[in-house]
Amino acid sequence: MILTKAYITDFHPIMANLSKCRGAKPKGLKRKPWQPGRRKERFSLKKIIALFTMGFLFIVFSLNAIADINLLDTSNSGNGVVGIEYPGDGSGRYKVVIAKGAEKYYYDYMGLKKEYFPLQCGNGEYEISILENLYGTTYRLIKTERLNVNVAEENIVYLQPIQNVYWENNMSAIVKAAELTEGLELASDKVKAVYNYIVENIDYDFEKLKTLDKLYVPDIDAVYNSGKGICYDYASLFASMLRSQGIPAKLVKGYSDNIDGYHAWNEVFIDGEWVIIDTTYAAVLRDKPEFNGFEKNNSAYKAARVY
């Protein structure tokens, strides 16, 4: 407020001096009758300028504060992931946008903790932005940073825990993955062990699909402990369990000839090639004669997003 008043005084020195000479009258001129509207207009002008100045200063201070925020954690960028932390209070909605050239990925972010996101578009310069929701689908840009990525092994990104394929070694699902693969040496045998467990023990949750929130991100331990989930859950659980055992696995979203609507499945790196595996489809068909093993025909799946 002090800065605002000083600014107005400096901006209108004539108005500041008028109050001192309002009683004086030059010779030869008649004093005009007092007009109430003029004081009101003058007061309104001062008020408008004060409000404008306060808004301007607020924007300047906000921009300075945002500029001081260290948005990115790049300590793991050599493995193809970036951490993002913005000091929100959980009441707002944010978007993280990760772009490389024409390729853009959008993620919902609640601003409660640091989360990790993949840099899966290859080596080069990435532009990473965070946006805040104002209303509806309207967002404002908070900050953009650029990051040059140089990953030595292209598949290493598909071994990392990220927002929608998040795992830690002490999670129940990950402990189970270690138990299932103990003593197995071949990657294909480990994949089959985890695959068989998920297909036989996780049921498709038709009710969950009806009430799913748009901001939903799988919690693999919740899926593992409940024994049910939707395609997004299956794909996240399978990828997490395999990644924890050193097997590169992608979570893929898109469309399949076998499923109506948007779908999620996995691609797993086995014996030097990527193999499409759909645990959701297998779980639904596990007791039916058309069930035909875990490898799927590539032509039946069309990827839209890969994580």
ChimeraX attribute file (.defattr): number of C-alpha atoms within 10 A of each C-alpha:
attribute: neighborCount
match mode: 1-to-1
recipient: residues
	/A:1	9
	/A:2	6
	/A:3	11
	/A:4	15
	/A:5	15
	/A:6	10
	/A:7	14
	/A:8	17
	/A:9	14
	/A:10	11
	/A:11	12
	/A:12	11
	/A:13	10
	/A:14	10
	/A:15	14
	/A:16	12
	/A:17	11
	/A:18	10
	/A:19	9
	/A:20	9
	/A:21	8
	/A:22	8
	/A:23	8
	/A:24	8
	/A:25	10
	/A:26	7
	/A:27	6
	/A:28	6
	/A:29	7
	/A:30	8
	/A:31	10
	/A:32	6
	/A:33	6
	/A:34	8
	/A:35	8
	/A:36	8
	/A:37	9
	/A:38	10
	/A:39	11
	/A:40	11
	/A:41	11
	/A:42	11
	/A:43	11
	/A:44	12
	/A:45	12
	/A:46	17
	/A:47	13
	/A:48	11
	/A:49	16
	/A:50	18
	/A:51	13
	/A:52	13
	/A:53	18
	/A:54	16
	/A:55	12
	/A:56	12
	/A:57	14
	/A:58	12
	/A:59	12
	/A:60	12
	/A:61	12
	/A:62	12
	/A:63	13
	/A:64	11
	/A:65	10
	/A:66	14
	/A:67	13
	/A:68	8
	/A:69	12
	/A:70	11
	/A:71	20
	/A:72	19
	/A:73	15
	/A:74	16
	/A:75	10
	/A:76	13
	/A:77	19
	/A:78	18
	/A:79	22
	/A:80	26
	/A:81	24
	/A:82	23
	/A:83	19
	/A:84	21
	/A:85	19
	/A:86	21
	/A:87	12
	/A:88	15
	/A:89	11
	/A:90	12
	/A:91	8
	/A:92	13
	/A:93	18
	/A:94	22
	/A:95	20
	/A:96	19
	/A:97	16
	/A:98	24
	/A:99	18
	/A:100	19
	/A:101	10
	/A:102	5
	/A:103	9
	/A:104	14
	/A:105	18
	/A:106	12
	/A:107	14
	/A:108	17
	/A:109	24
	/A:110	21
	/A:111	20
	/A:112	14
	/A:113	15
	/A:114	17
	/A:115	19
	/A:116	21
	/A:117	23
	/A:118	22
	/A:119	24
	/A:120	19
	/A:121	20
	/A:122	15
	/A:123	16
	/A:124	13
	/A:125	15
	/A:126	20
	/A:127	15
	/A:128	21
	/A:129	20
	/A:130	24
	/A:131	19
	/A:132	20
	/A:133	14
	/A:134	12
	/A:135	9
	/A:136	6
	/A:137	6
	/A:138	9
	/A:139	15
	/A:140	13
	/A:141	12
	/A:142	16
	/A:143	16
	/A:144	16
	/A:145	13
	/A:146	14
	/A:147	15
	/A:148	13
	/A:149	20
	/A:150	15
	/A:151	19
	/A:152	11
	/A:153	10
	/A:154	14
	/A:155	18
	/A:156	19
	/A:157	26
	/A:158	30
	/A:159	21
	/A:160	25
	/A:161	20
	/A:162	19
	/A:163	21
	/A:164	25
	/A:165	29
	/A:166	21
	/A:167	24
	/A:168	13
	/A:169	12
	/A:170	9
	/A:171	13
	/A:172	15
	/A:173	23
	/A:174	23
	/A:175	14
	/A:176	16
	/A:177	24
	/A:178	17
	/A:179	12
	/A:180	18
	/A:181	19
	/A:182	12
	/A:183	9
	/A:184	11
	/A:185	9
	/A:186	11
	/A:187	19
	/A:188	14
	/A:189	13
	/A:190	20
	/A:191	23
	/A:192	15
	/A:193	17
	/A:194	21
	/A:195	20
	/A:196	17
	/A:197	14
	/A:198	21
	/A:199	22
	/A:200	15
	/A:201	12
	/A:202	22
	/A:203	18
	/A:204	19
	/A:205	14
	/A:206	11
	/A:207	10
	/A:208	12
	/A:209	12
	/A:210	8
	/A:211	8
	/A:212	10
	/A:213	9
	/A:214	7
	/A:215	10
	/A:216	10
	/A:217	15
	/A:218	19
	/A:219	16
	/A:220	27
	/A:221	16
	/A:222	15
	/A:223	19
	/A:224	21
	/A:225	11
	/A:226	12
	/A:227	15
	/A:228	18
	/A:229	24
	/A:230	21
	/A:231	20
	/A:232	21
	/A:233	27
	/A:234	30
	/A:235	29
	/A:236	28
	/A:237	30
	/A:238	29
	/A:239	32
	/A:240	30
	/A:241	28
	/A:242	25
	/A:243	25
	/A:244	21
	/A:245	17
	/A:246	13
	/A:247	22
	/A:248	22
	/A:249	32
	/A:250	28
	/A:251	23
	/A:252	24
	/A:253	21
	/A:254	15
	/A:255	18
	/A:256	19
	/A:257	10
	/A:258	10
	/A:259	13
	/A:260	8
	/A:261	9
	/A:262	11
	/A:263	22
	/A:264	26
	/A:265	28
	/A:266	25
	/A:267	22
	/A:268	25
	/A:269	19
	/A:270	16
	/A:271	10
	/A:272	7
	/A:273	9
	/A:274	14
	/A:275	19
	/A:276	21
	/A:277	23
	/A:278	26
	/A:279	28
	/A:280	26
	/A:281	18
	/A:282	21
	/A:283	21
	/A:284	15
	/A:285	14
	/A:286	17
	/A:287	10
	/A:288	10
	/A:289	7
	/A:290	9
	/A:291	13
	/A:292	11
	/A:293	13
	/A:294	17
	/A:295	13
	/A:296	14
	/A:297	9
	/A:298	12
	/A:299	8
	/A:300	12
	/A:301	21
	/A:302	14
	/A:303	14
	/A:304	12
	/A:305	12
	/A:306	18
	/A:307	22
